[in-house]
Amino acid sequence: MDIFEAIMMICFGASWPASIHKTVKVKNPAGKSMIFLWLVEIGYISGIIYKLHRPDWVIALYCLNALMVATDLFLVNKYRRMRERGELK
């Protein structure tokens, strides 16, 4: 059954590189919800904790996805602060 969980994680994870790329390219986090990103991050962290108790190779996908969401969270927060300070137009 791990294969189905892996497919789910790959499908969910496929969108994060595009989201990160858009955030870096546009430098405008308008429309991105910090609450949504945090909920997704908490979900991935919960999956990692579960996998630590029942280890298998799918934990790598949880870690990769959590890292990508954390990157997007960092960038969104960074660009919001920069816009508030007037450092970005």
RAZI-V167485 format. One record per pair of residues at least 24 apart in sequence whose ideal C-beta (glycine too) atoms are under 10 Angstrom apart, sorted by the first residue. I is the first residue (numbers start at 1). J is the second residue. D is the distance in Angstrom with one decimal. If there is no record, write none. Layout:
BEGIN
i=<I I>
j=<J J>
d=<D D>
END
This chain:
BEGIN
i=<1 2 2 2 3 4 5 5 5 5 5 5 6 6 6 6 6 7 8 8 9 9 9 9 9 9 9 9 9 10 10 10 10 12 12 12 12 12 12 12 12 13 13 13 13 13 13 13 13 13 14 15 15 16 16 16 16 16 16 16 16 16 17 17 17 19 19 19 19 19 19 20 20 20 20 20 20 20 21 22 22 23 23 23 23 23 23 23 23 24 24 24 24 26 27 27 27 27 27 27 27 27 28 28 28 28 28 28 29 29 29 29 29 29 29 29 29 29 29 30 30 30 30 32 32 32 32 32 32 32 33 34 34 34 34 36 37 37 37 37 37 37 38 38 39 40 40 40 40 40 40 41 41 41 41 41 41 41 41 42 42 43 44 44 44 45 45>
j=<56 56 57 58 58 58 47 51 56 58 61 62 56 57 58 60 61 61 58 61 44 47 58 59 60 61 62 64 65 58 61 64 65 40 43 44 61 62 65 68 69 44 61 62 64 65 66 67 68 69 65 65 68 40 64 65 66 67 68 69 71 72 68 71 72 68 69 71 72 75 76 68 69 71 72 74 75 76 72 72 75 71 72 73 74 75 76 78 79 71 72 75 79 79 75 78 79 82 83 87 88 89 76 79 80 83 88 89 72 73 75 76 77 78 79 80 81 82 83 76 79 80 83 72 73 75 76 77 79 80 76 73 76 77 80 69 69 70 72 73 76 77 69 73 69 65 66 68 69 72 73 65 66 67 68 69 70 72 73 66 69 69 68 69 70 69 70>
d=<10.0 5.5 7.2 5.5 9.0 9.9 8.9 9.5 8.7 5.3 8.2 9.3 9.2 7.8 5.2 9.4 6.1 9.7 9.3 8.9 8.9 8.1 6.4 9.8 9.1 3.8 6.5 8.3 6.2 9.9 6.7 9.6 9.1 8.4 9.3 8.8 8.8 9.9 6.3 10.0 9.8 9.3 6.5 9.2 6.3 4.4 9.7 9.9 6.7 9.2 9.7 9.8 9.1 9.1 8.8 6.6 9.8 9.0 3.7 6.3 8.0 6.6 6.8 9.5 9.7 8.0 8.8 9.3 5.5 9.3 9.4 6.4 9.2 5.5 5.2 9.7 6.7 9.8 10.0 9.4 9.8 8.8 6.1 9.9 9.5 4.5 6.2 9.1 6.9 9.5 9.6 6.4 8.9 8.6 8.7 9.1 5.2 7.6 8.3 9.9 5.6 9.2 9.8 6.7 9.3 7.4 7.7 9.4 9.1 10.0 7.4 4.0 8.0 8.6 4.9 5.3 9.9 9.7 7.9 9.8 9.4 8.9 8.7 7.6 9.2 9.2 5.0 10.0 9.3 8.9 9.1 7.3 6.6 7.4 8.4 9.9 6.1 9.0 6.1 5.0 6.8 9.4 8.8 7.1 9.8 8.3 8.8 9.9 5.3 9.1 9.2 9.2 6.3 9.9 9.8 4.7 6.3 9.1 6.4 9.5 9.6 9.0 9.1 6.3 8.9 9.4 9.5>
END
